[in-house]
Amino acid sequence: MDDHHKTTSSSEAAVIEHRAYARVGLLGNPSDVYYGRTISFTAGNFWATVRLQPSDDLVIQPHPTHDLVVFRSLHHLSSGDEEVNGRIWRWTEEVGRSEFKGVKQVKIFIRLPLVTIHNTLKNNPTPKDSSLFHRKYTLEILPGNSVKAGGPVVEMDEHHKTTSSAEAAVIEHRAYARVGLLGNPSDVYYGRTISFTASNFWATVRLQPSDDLVIQPHLTHDLVVFRSLHHLVNRLDSEGYYGGVRLLMAICKVFFDYCKENAIELEARNFTLSYDTNIPRQAGLSGSSAIVCAALSCLLDFHKVRHLIKVEVRPGLILNAEKQLGIVAGLQDRVAQVYGGLVYMVLEFQPFLTSILFKFHPLHVEFAKEDMDTLGHGIYTPMDVSLLPPLHLIYAENPSDSGKVHSTVRQRWLNGDEFIISSMTEVADIALEGRTALLEKDYAKLASLMNRNFDLRRSMFGDDALGALNIEMVEVARRVGAASKFTGSGGAVIVFCPDGPLQVKLLEDECRKAGFKLEQIEVIPSLLNEVDLQTLSK
């Protein structure tokens, strides 16, 4: 082997190492994305190296720098800057990546405290350890117009707990699965929805004070050790590529940035975040946002800023964290999970979309435009959960893809497609009619609206986008005369059996034949505490 690919033999195993080089596009790009022609070459200046060593298990080894889950502060996590004695040190690269020699040296530097670098450079301008020069620090002073945090402490219930000790308090919050009752997917298109949270499934995030800021990978959902290639592939097919680590990191960054932009001062304290969840993956039950929501609640309480960040603002923070990861979604899920219980919501219109909508449906814009421009967020109205009739959930354990479900329709919407805009307007109006039906306990009307909601979605997205299995879940319910629609983007269906227990029994039989799971939905009441309620807009 040459230096581009090496094999190191021993009596027990052979280590294989391959290098791939940076690509430079000479001519023709970006026509390669559009099936054109290009001329490119590889440059030996920069490279990536992968090393394979035989082992008992199949292990994907995280990189000590690029897969970093241990940070020195929220500031370090958010921007790479670090705080020492109330001042911010921002690093820039002094030595190019290609000059780093081996993992060991990088690992030593990553674990070298900034205080050590500061003191060493102060006392010895030319230290012998050249690794100290891998980063160059410049000083930035923190803004002085900060608001001191430190609000009232609220007694926690089973949804959020604080465990005190002589040294530290462990904070734990739970966020529940979201079920879209009516109006979705108009939430992605600035419409109206009615949603609620179900206690059947939840995500829990635990925050414990620690010296470093640590994002703890989950033993199952962030798995990097496998029994074989077959095990790895099966795991990816059923669970997907991503666990919750990136979600926790994203909300930490969004939370820190929001506090900085709004002059909310955070104490210089670190913590370890860990999570668990039993929400089925990609089943249209908002499993990702539940993790983010629970983590945000932990951060609010740890830094004692719950009273400084309005309840109406929090769903937007959760959505922003997910958008940073390329997750396609609307505000519906995050509103339902922040508020808990049953919520009727009118979602925000963005200015560039308002002109498109006004051209085709001026009345549809007027209902919300003035309020949205004033408030900067949607109008969220909690409703009494006792208004709901008994509801059931059908779900399959196969993943679906929210991005594919929304993709073509969204582009047509942005292009001003009149069929899509008028259909989505009707979907949003279903939520308005549904609110009246619930208040009057007109459950026959509710059943009709649920069916109409799905029929409109199907006409816009088409069967190929929705998926045969997802459609079959809806049809299973309809075969016994029950009303049904997607809870979210697919993977689970909400069902209402207006004829009562006998109809539920028929539904159980049909689900068993089709291989689907059926559960009665347990609706969780509002999760807002006294401090949260005081932040609500009057």
C-alpha positions as CSV (number, residue, x, y, z in Angstrom):
1,M,0.0,0.0,0.0
2,D,1.0,3.6,-0.5
3,D,0.3,6.6,1.8
4,H,-3.2,6.9,0.4
5,H,-4.3,3.5,1.7
6,K,-2.4,1.4,4.2
7,T,-2.7,-2.1,5.8
8,T,-0.9,-2.8,9.1
9,S,-0.7,-6.5,9.8
10,S,-0.4,-8.3,13.1
11,S,-0.8,-11.8,14.3
12,E,-4.4,-11.2,15.1
13,A,-5.8,-8.5,12.8
14,A,-5.1,-6.2,9.9
15,V,-5.7,-2.5,10.3
16,I,-6.9,-0.8,7.0
17,E,-6.7,2.9,6.4
18,H,-7.8,4.9,3.4
19,R,-7.6,8.6,2.6
20,A,-9.9,10.6,0.3
21,Y,-8.9,14.1,-0.9
22,A,-10.6,17.5,-1.2
23,R,-12.4,17.9,-4.5
24,V,-11.9,21.1,-6.6
25,G,-14.4,21.9,-9.3
26,L,-12.5,23.3,-12.2
27,L,-15.2,23.9,-14.8
28,G,-18.9,23.1,-15.3
29,N,-20.2,23.1,-11.7
30,P,-23.0,23.3,-10.6
31,S,-24.4,21.7,-13.7
32,D,-23.6,18.3,-12.1
33,V,-26.6,18.8,-9.9
34,Y,-28.7,19.2,-13.1
35,Y,-27.2,16.2,-15.1
36,G,-24.7,18.3,-17.0
37,R,-20.9,18.1,-17.4
38,T,-18.0,19.1,-15.1
39,I,-14.2,18.8,-14.9
40,S,-12.9,18.3,-11.4
41,F,-9.7,17.1,-9.6
42,T,-8.6,16.1,-6.1
43,A,-6.0,18.2,-4.2
44,G,-3.5,16.7,-1.8
45,N,-3.6,19.8,0.4
46,F,-6.6,18.5,2.4
47,W,-8.0,15.1,3.1
48,A,-10.1,12.8,5.3
49,T,-8.8,9.5,6.6
50,V,-10.9,6.5,7.7
51,R,-9.3,3.7,9.7
52,L,-10.8,0.3,10.0
53,Q,-9.6,-2.1,12.7
54,P,-11.2,-5.6,13.2
55,S,-13.1,-5.9,16.5
56,D,-15.6,-8.1,18.3
57,D,-18.4,-5.5,17.8
58,L,-19.1,-3.2,14.9
59,V,-18.2,0.2,16.4
60,I,-18.6,3.6,14.8
61,Q,-16.1,5.7,16.7
62,P,-17.1,9.3,17.3
63,H,-14.3,11.9,16.5
64,P,-13.0,13.7,19.6
65,T,-13.4,17.1,17.9
66,H,-16.0,16.9,15.1
67,D,-18.5,14.8,17.1
68,L,-17.9,16.8,20.3
69,V,-20.6,16.3,23.0
70,V,-18.6,17.8,25.9
71,F,-18.4,21.6,26.1
72,R,-17.1,24.1,28.6
73,S,-20.2,26.3,28.6
74,L,-23.4,27.2,26.7
75,H,-21.4,29.9,25.0
76,H,-18.8,27.4,23.9
77,L,-21.5,25.1,22.5
78,S,-23.3,27.9,20.7
79,S,-20.4,29.7,19.0
80,G,-17.1,28.1,20.0
81,D,-16.4,31.1,22.2
82,E,-15.5,30.6,25.9
83,E,-16.0,32.6,29.0
84,V,-13.3,33.3,31.6
85,N,-13.8,35.6,34.5
86,G,-16.9,37.2,32.9
87,R,-15.1,37.9,29.6
88,I,-15.6,36.2,26.3
89,W,-12.6,34.6,24.5
90,R,-13.2,33.9,20.8
91,W,-10.8,31.6,19.0
92,T,-9.6,31.7,15.4
93,E,-7.4,29.1,13.7
94,E,-3.7,29.8,13.9
95,V,-2.6,26.5,12.4
96,G,-4.4,24.9,9.4
97,R,-6.2,21.6,9.9
98,S,-3.7,19.8,7.6
99,E,-0.9,20.5,10.0
100,F,-2.5,18.7,13.0
101,K,-0.6,15.5,13.5
102,G,-2.7,12.7,14.8
103,V,-5.7,12.3,17.1
104,K,-3.7,12.3,20.4
105,Q,-2.5,15.9,20.1
106,V,-6.0,17.2,19.2
107,K,-7.5,15.3,22.1
108,I,-5.0,16.8,24.5
109,F,-5.8,20.3,23.2
110,I,-9.6,19.8,23.4
111,R,-9.3,19.0,27.1
112,L,-6.9,21.9,27.8
113,P,-8.9,24.5,29.8
114,L,-8.9,28.0,28.5
115,V,-7.7,29.3,31.9
116,T,-4.5,27.1,31.4
117,I,-3.8,28.6,28.0
118,H,-4.5,32.1,29.3
119,N,-2.2,31.8,32.4
120,T,0.5,30.0,30.4
121,L,0.7,32.7,27.7
122,K,0.6,35.4,30.3
123,N,3.5,33.9,32.3
124,N,5.5,32.5,29.4
125,P,5.1,34.3,26.0
126,T,6.9,31.5,24.2
127,P,5.8,28.2,25.8
128,K,7.6,25.0,24.8
129,D,4.3,23.2,24.1
130,S,3.6,24.2,20.6
131,S,0.0,22.8,20.8
132,L,-0.9,25.9,22.8
133,F,-0.6,27.9,19.5
134,H,-3.2,25.8,17.7
135,R,-5.8,28.5,18.7
136,K,-5.3,32.2,18.8
137,Y,-7.6,34.1,21.2
138,T,-8.9,37.7,20.9
139,L,-10.9,39.4,23.7
140,E,-14.5,40.5,23.4
141,I,-16.3,42.2,26.3
142,L,-19.8,41.0,27.1
143,P,-22.6,43.6,26.6
144,G,-23.5,45.4,29.9
145,N,-27.3,45.8,29.4
146,S,-28.3,42.4,30.7
147,V,-31.4,41.5,32.6
148,K,-30.7,39.5,35.8
149,A,-32.4,36.2,35.8
150,G,-33.9,34.7,38.9
151,G,-37.6,34.1,39.0
152,P,-39.9,32.3,41.4
153,V,-39.4,28.6,41.9
154,V,-42.5,26.6,41.2
155,E,-43.3,23.2,42.8
156,M,-43.0,20.4,40.2
157,D,-45.5,17.6,39.5
158,E,-45.0,14.3,37.7
159,H,-44.4,16.1,34.4
160,H,-41.5,18.1,35.7
161,K,-39.5,17.2,38.8
162,T,-36.6,18.7,40.8
163,T,-34.5,16.5,43.0
164,S,-32.4,18.4,45.5
165,S,-29.2,17.4,47.2
166,A,-26.5,19.1,49.2
167,E,-24.5,19.9,46.0
168,A,-26.9,20.1,43.1
169,A,-30.5,19.9,41.9
170,V,-31.5,17.5,39.2
171,I,-34.3,18.8,36.9
172,E,-36.5,16.5,34.8
173,H,-39.2,17.4,32.4
174,R,-41.6,15.4,30.3
175,A,-43.3,16.4,27.0
176,Y,-46.0,14.3,25.4
177,A,-46.9,13.0,21.9
178,R,-48.9,15.5,19.8
179,V,-52.1,14.4,18.1
180,G,-53.5,16.7,15.3
181,L,-57.3,16.5,15.5
182,L,-58.3,19.0,12.8
183,G,-56.7,21.5,10.5
184,N,-53.4,19.9,9.8
185,P,-51.3,20.3,7.7
186,S,-52.4,23.9,7.3
187,D,-50.1,24.7,10.3
188,V,-47.2,24.5,7.8
189,Y,-49.0,27.0,5.6
190,Y,-50.0,29.5,8.3
191,G,-53.6,28.3,8.8
192,R,-55.6,26.9,11.8
193,T,-55.4,23.7,13.7
194,I,-56.8,21.9,16.8
195,S,-54.4,19.6,18.5
196,F,-53.9,17.9,21.9
197,T,-51.2,16.0,23.8
198,A,-51.6,12.3,24.6
199,S,-50.1,10.7,27.7
200,N,-49.8,7.3,25.9
201,F,-46.3,8.4,24.7
202,W,-43.7,10.9,26.0
203,A,-40.1,12.1,26.0
204,T,-38.2,12.8,29.2
205,V,-35.1,15.1,29.5
206,R,-33.0,15.2,32.6
207,L,-30.6,18.0,33.5
208,Q,-28.0,17.5,36.2
209,P,-25.4,20.2,37.1
210,S,-21.8,19.2,36.1
211,D,-18.4,20.8,35.6
212,D,-18.6,20.5,31.8
213,L,-21.6,21.0,29.6
214,V,-22.3,17.4,28.4
215,I,-24.8,16.1,25.9
216,Q,-25.3,12.5,26.9
217,P,-25.9,10.1,24.0
218,H,-28.8,7.6,24.6
219,L,-27.7,4.0,24.8
220,T,-30.3,2.9,22.2
221,H,-31.3,5.9,20.1
222,D,-27.7,7.1,19.6
223,L,-26.2,3.7,19.2
224,V,-22.7,3.5,17.7
225,V,-21.9,-0.1,18.7
226,F,-23.5,-3.0,16.7
227,R,-23.2,-6.7,16.6
228,S,-22.7,-6.9,12.8
229,L,-23.3,-5.0,9.5
230,H,-26.7,-6.7,9.4
231,H,-27.5,-5.3,12.8
232,L,-26.4,-1.8,11.8
233,V,-28.6,-1.9,8.6
234,N,-31.6,-3.2,10.3
235,R,-31.3,-0.6,13.0
236,L,-31.1,2.2,10.5
237,D,-34.0,0.8,8.5
238,S,-36.2,0.8,11.6
239,E,-34.9,3.7,13.7
240,G,-33.2,6.1,11.1
241,Y,-29.8,7.7,11.3
242,Y,-30.3,10.3,14.0
243,G,-30.9,10.1,17.7
244,G,-31.6,12.9,20.1
245,V,-28.1,14.3,20.7
246,R,-28.4,16.8,17.8
247,L,-31.8,17.9,19.0
248,L,-30.4,18.7,22.5
249,M,-27.5,20.6,21.0
250,A,-29.7,22.6,18.7
251,I,-32.1,23.8,21.5
252,C,-29.1,24.7,23.7
253,K,-27.8,26.9,20.9
254,V,-31.2,28.5,20.1
255,F,-31.9,29.1,23.8
256,F,-28.5,30.7,24.4
257,D,-28.8,32.9,21.2
258,Y,-32.3,34.0,22.2
259,C,-31.2,35.0,25.7
260,K,-28.2,36.9,24.3
261,E,-30.3,38.8,21.7
262,N,-32.9,39.7,24.4
263,A,-30.3,40.7,27.1
264,I,-31.2,37.9,29.4
265,E,-28.2,37.1,31.5
266,L,-27.5,33.4,32.2
267,E,-25.4,32.2,35.1
268,A,-22.1,30.6,34.2
269,R,-23.1,27.1,35.2
270,N,-22.8,23.9,33.4
271,F,-24.9,20.8,33.2
272,T,-25.4,17.3,31.7
273,L,-28.4,16.7,29.5
274,S,-29.8,13.2,28.9
275,Y,-33.0,12.0,27.5
276,D,-35.3,9.0,27.0
277,T,-38.4,8.6,24.8
278,N,-41.1,6.0,24.1
279,I,-42.7,7.9,21.2
280,P,-42.7,5.7,18.1
281,R,-40.3,7.1,15.5
282,Q,-41.7,9.0,12.5
283,A,-45.2,8.1,13.4
284,G,-46.6,11.6,13.1
285,L,-46.6,12.0,16.9
286,S,-43.9,14.7,17.1
287,G,-41.3,12.7,18.8
288,S,-38.4,15.0,17.9
289,S,-40.1,18.2,19.1
290,A,-41.1,16.4,22.4
291,I,-37.4,16.0,23.2
292,V,-36.7,19.6,22.3
293,C,-39.7,20.8,24.3
294,A,-38.7,18.9,27.4
295,A,-35.1,20.1,27.1
296,L,-36.2,23.8,26.8
297,S,-38.2,23.4,30.0
298,C,-35.1,22.1,31.8
299,L,-33.1,25.0,30.6
300,L,-35.7,27.5,31.7
301,D,-35.8,26.1,35.2
302,F,-32.0,25.6,35.5
303,H,-31.3,29.2,34.6
304,K,-34.4,30.5,36.4
305,V,-35.7,32.4,33.3
306,R,-39.1,30.8,32.9
307,H,-40.7,34.2,33.8
308,L,-38.6,36.0,31.2
309,I,-39.5,33.9,28.1
310,K,-43.2,34.1,27.2
311,V,-45.1,30.9,26.7
312,E,-46.2,32.0,23.2
313,V,-42.5,32.5,22.2
314,R,-41.4,29.0,23.3
315,P,-42.9,27.0,20.4
316,G,-41.0,29.3,18.0
317,L,-37.7,28.5,19.8
318,I,-38.4,24.8,19.5
319,L,-39.3,25.1,15.8
320,N,-36.1,27.2,15.2
321,A,-34.0,24.4,16.8
322,E,-35.5,21.8,14.5
323,K,-35.2,24.0,11.4
324,Q,-31.5,24.3,12.1
325,L,-31.4,20.5,11.6
326,G,-33.4,20.6,8.3
327,I,-36.6,19.3,9.9
328,V,-39.7,20.3,7.9
329,A,-42.5,21.3,10.3
330,G,-45.0,23.9,11.4
331,L,-45.8,25.4,14.8
332,Q,-48.7,23.1,15.6
333,D,-46.7,20.4,17.3
334,R,-44.6,22.7,19.4
335,V,-47.6,24.8,20.6
336,A,-49.5,21.6,21.7
337,Q,-46.5,20.3,23.6
338,V,-45.7,23.6,25.3
339,Y,-49.2,24.2,26.4
340,G,-50.4,20.6,26.9
341,G,-54.0,19.6,26.8
342,L,-56.4,20.7,23.9
343,V,-55.4,23.8,22.0
344,Y,-57.1,25.7,19.1
345,M,-54.4,27.7,17.3
346,V,-54.3,30.3,14.5
347,L,-50.8,30.2,13.1
348,E,-48.6,33.0,12.0
349,F,-48.5,34.5,8.4
350,Q,-45.2,35.5,7.0
351,P,-45.2,38.8,5.1
352,F,-43.9,37.3,1.8
353,L,-46.7,34.7,1.8
354,T,-49.4,37.2,2.8
355,S,-49.2,38.8,-0.6
356,I,-49.6,35.4,-2.4
357,L,-52.6,34.5,-0.2
358,F,-54.2,38.0,-0.6
359,K,-54.1,37.7,-4.4
360,F,-56.2,34.5,-4.3
361,H,-58.1,34.6,-1.0
362,P,-58.2,38.1,0.6
363,L,-60.7,37.1,3.3
364,H,-58.5,34.2,4.4
365,V,-55.7,36.7,5.1
366,E,-57.7,39.3,7.0
367,F,-58.7,37.0,9.8
368,A,-55.2,36.9,11.2
369,K,-53.0,39.5,9.6
370,E,-53.5,42.3,12.1
371,D,-53.0,40.1,15.1
372,M,-50.0,38.4,13.6
373,D,-48.3,41.7,12.7
374,T,-48.9,42.9,16.3
375,L,-48.0,39.8,18.3
376,G,-45.2,38.2,16.3
377,H,-46.7,34.8,17.0
378,G,-49.9,32.8,16.6
379,I,-53.0,33.1,18.7
380,Y,-53.3,30.0,20.9
381,T,-56.5,29.2,22.8
382,P,-56.6,26.4,25.3
383,M,-59.8,24.4,25.4
384,D,-61.4,22.1,28.0
385,V,-60.2,18.5,27.3
386,S,-63.6,17.2,28.6
387,L,-65.0,18.4,25.3
388,L,-63.3,15.6,23.4
389,P,-65.2,12.3,22.9
390,P,-63.3,8.9,23.3
391,L,-60.6,8.7,20.6
392,H,-58.3,6.0,19.5
393,L,-54.9,5.8,17.8
394,I,-53.9,3.4,15.0
395,Y,-50.2,3.2,14.3
396,A,-47.6,1.1,12.4
397,E,-44.0,0.7,13.4
398,N,-42.6,1.6,10.0
399,P,-41.0,5.0,9.6
400,S,-42.5,7.7,7.3
401,D,-40.8,10.8,5.9
402,S,-42.3,14.2,6.8
403,G,-40.0,15.9,4.3
404,K,-41.3,13.9,1.3
405,V,-44.9,14.4,2.4
406,H,-44.7,18.2,2.4
407,S,-42.2,18.8,-0.4
408,T,-44.1,19.2,-3.7
409,V,-47.2,20.7,-2.1
410,R,-45.1,23.4,-0.4
411,Q,-43.5,24.4,-3.7
412,R,-46.8,24.6,-5.4
413,W,-48.1,26.8,-2.5
414,L,-45.1,29.1,-2.9
415,N,-45.8,29.3,-6.6
416,G,-49.3,30.5,-6.0
417,D,-51.1,27.3,-7.2
418,E,-54.8,28.2,-6.7
419,F,-55.9,24.6,-6.2
420,I,-53.4,24.1,-3.3
421,I,-54.1,27.5,-1.7
422,S,-57.9,27.0,-1.9
423,S,-57.7,23.4,-0.6
424,M,-55.4,24.4,2.3
425,T,-57.7,27.3,3.1
426,E,-60.6,24.8,3.4
427,V,-58.4,22.6,5.7
428,A,-57.7,25.6,7.9
429,D,-61.5,26.4,8.0
430,I,-62.2,22.8,9.1
431,A,-60.4,23.7,12.4
432,L,-62.6,26.7,12.8
433,E,-65.8,24.6,12.3
434,G,-64.4,21.9,14.5
435,R,-63.9,24.3,17.4
436,T,-67.7,25.1,17.2
437,A,-68.5,21.4,16.9
438,L,-66.5,20.6,20.1
439,L,-68.0,23.5,22.1
440,E,-71.5,22.3,21.1
441,K,-70.5,18.6,21.5
442,D,-71.8,18.0,18.0
443,Y,-69.8,14.7,17.5
444,A,-71.6,13.8,14.2
445,K,-70.2,17.0,12.8
446,L,-66.8,16.3,14.3
447,A,-66.7,12.9,12.5
448,S,-67.6,14.5,9.2
449,L,-64.9,17.1,9.6
450,M,-62.2,14.5,10.4
451,N,-63.0,12.6,7.2
452,R,-63.1,15.7,5.1
453,N,-59.8,16.8,6.5
454,F,-58.1,13.6,5.3
455,D,-59.8,13.7,1.9
456,L,-58.5,17.2,1.3
457,R,-55.0,16.2,2.2
458,R,-55.2,13.2,-0.1
459,S,-56.4,15.3,-3.0
460,M,-53.4,17.7,-2.6
461,F,-50.6,15.3,-1.8
462,G,-51.6,12.2,-3.8
463,D,-51.4,8.6,-2.8
464,D,-47.7,8.1,-3.7
465,A,-46.6,10.9,-1.3
466,L,-48.9,9.7,1.5
467,G,-47.8,6.1,1.2
468,A,-50.0,2.9,0.8
469,L,-49.6,1.8,4.4
470,N,-50.6,5.1,5.8
471,I,-53.7,5.2,3.6
472,E,-54.5,1.6,4.7
473,M,-54.6,2.7,8.3
474,V,-57.3,5.3,7.4
475,E,-59.2,2.8,5.3
476,V,-59.2,0.2,8.1
477,A,-61.1,2.6,10.3
478,R,-63.5,3.7,7.6
479,R,-64.4,0.1,6.9
480,V,-66.1,-0.1,10.2
481,G,-67.8,3.3,9.8
482,A,-65.3,5.2,12.0
483,A,-63.9,8.7,11.2
484,S,-60.2,8.9,10.7
485,K,-57.3,11.1,9.6
486,F,-53.6,11.4,10.0
487,T,-52.3,12.6,13.4
488,G,-49.5,14.4,11.6
489,S,-47.6,13.6,8.4
490,G,-48.2,9.9,8.4
491,G,-47.4,6.8,10.5
492,A,-50.3,7.1,12.8
493,V,-54.1,7.8,12.5
494,I,-56.6,9.3,15.0
495,V,-59.9,7.5,15.0
496,F,-63.4,8.4,16.4
497,C,-66.0,5.7,16.7
498,P,-69.3,7.6,16.9
499,D,-71.3,4.4,17.4
500,G,-69.5,3.5,20.7
501,P,-67.9,0.3,22.1
502,L,-69.3,-2.2,19.6
503,Q,-67.8,-0.2,16.8
504,V,-64.5,-0.1,18.7
505,K,-64.6,-3.9,19.0
506,L,-65.0,-4.1,15.2
507,L,-62.1,-1.7,14.8
508,E,-59.9,-3.9,17.1
509,D,-60.6,-6.9,14.9
510,E,-59.8,-5.1,11.7
511,C,-56.5,-3.7,13.1
512,R,-55.4,-7.1,14.3
513,K,-56.0,-8.5,10.8
514,A,-54.1,-5.7,9.2
515,G,-51.2,-5.9,11.6
516,F,-51.7,-2.4,13.1
517,K,-51.6,-1.4,16.8
518,L,-54.7,0.2,18.4
519,E,-54.8,2.2,21.6
520,Q,-57.3,4.4,23.3
521,I,-55.9,7.9,23.6
522,E,-55.4,9.3,27.0
523,V,-55.5,13.1,26.8
524,I,-53.2,15.0,29.1
525,P,-54.5,18.3,30.6
526,S,-52.7,21.6,30.4
527,L,-49.1,21.6,31.5
528,L,-48.8,25.4,32.2
529,N,-47.9,26.4,35.8
530,E,-48.5,29.7,37.6
531,V,-45.4,31.3,36.3
532,D,-46.2,30.3,32.7
533,L,-49.7,31.7,33.0
534,Q,-48.3,35.1,34.1
535,T,-46.2,35.4,30.9
536,L,-49.2,34.9,28.6
537,S,-50.3,37.9,26.5
538,K,-53.4,39.6,27.9
